[in-house]
Amino acid sequence: MECEMTAAEPGEDHYAQATAQSRILSEDLAGNPGKYRVLSGDRPTGLLHIGHLFGSLRNRLELQNAGVETLILIADYQVFTDREHSDSIHHFTLQLCLDYLAIGLDPERPTISIFLHSQIPELNQLIIPFLTLVSQRELERNPTTKDELAHASIDQMTGALLTYPVHQAADILFCRSNVIPVGKDQLPHIEIARNIARRFNQRYSPEQDFFPRPQALLSETPAIGGLDGSSKMSKSRKNAIPISATADETAQLIKHAKTDSQRLITYDPEGRPEVANLIQLIRCCSQEAPETIAERIGDGGASRLKAELTERLNEYLRPIRERRRALEQDIGYVYGVLHRGCERARTLAIETLRGVNQRMGTYLPPRGNR
Ligand code: TRP
């Protein structure tokens, strides 16, 4: 058993391999949407921002439009893995759902469900059997968990944070999804979910695989940097432009974005990362090559660059923000979307848990049966 639970250390090789597999997957998805079920998720810790929009939400829209079934998890329980309390979870849960709907994810389609982690007991019950399929060592060396602890507001490793990848495996496997759109940082977690699926099949379902082996779908858009010059735009680091910000707030945030002292605008991601990031953001709205944008702005300097970004971004976000404002007036509809999503997720979770219990021998036949 011990050797079955050891897997190679993830490294650059692993990343290159994951990238190659993700490209193949991406091509097949468009042609064979019926073969796949996608699960993706966000934690309700703040407002979604344009880094999410350009990095992952637009990909979800593409999958939706290709007809791929997609479940979107609002990972509310998991907020508590790296902080002691949160007063605003319910608020941010609604905000997340508003953002999803505003960008065009459409739960009126039978292929789209948006649901809350906390509301699906059968999903969470999978965590107990799954915990038996990972070793302490495997959990302790997970680089993403360590990094989360380093950025967390708790000062020591808790049981919940250490086992976070196992909870995430339950999120992924409860609906037997096989495609997980994620960033590079999540690869170690996906690897654990894959191992759990494989070990469960080996141990309890050797004749025929019960769980599929989920694959990561990596975004091809390079990560959007923060307006403060840090490498990642982040909900919690106050360096982001929320999708729901007003046009004026957007202008203010861009005005205070960090740039450098050179007047002539050039596209040089290595040497001038802050300027390059603003150019990339214009590119996300206009699809022009970054070099062309830089040339056009030329000696207009940072002020011209910021003015253009403000204009393009506000233009791009205008219809999204209009839809969002209309939906804010109809919170009853938003709750209805979540109720329907939870019902769908729960149906799948009950079915999966039943299959797991049958295979493990942990079941009771219905009354009257002997
Ligand atoms: N861990 C993810 C993050 O921090 C959120 C998440 C929770 C998730 N469960 C998931 C992502 C399942 C994909 C699949 O961003």
Boltz pocket constraint, residues with backbone or C-beta under 6 A from the ligand:
constraints:
  - pocket:
      binder: B
      contacts: [[A, 39], [A, 40], [A, 41], [A, 42], [A, 43], [A, 73], [A, 75], [A, 78], [A, 167], [A, 168], [A, 171], [A, 172], [A, 180], [A, 181], [A, 182], [A, 186]]
      max_distance: 6.0
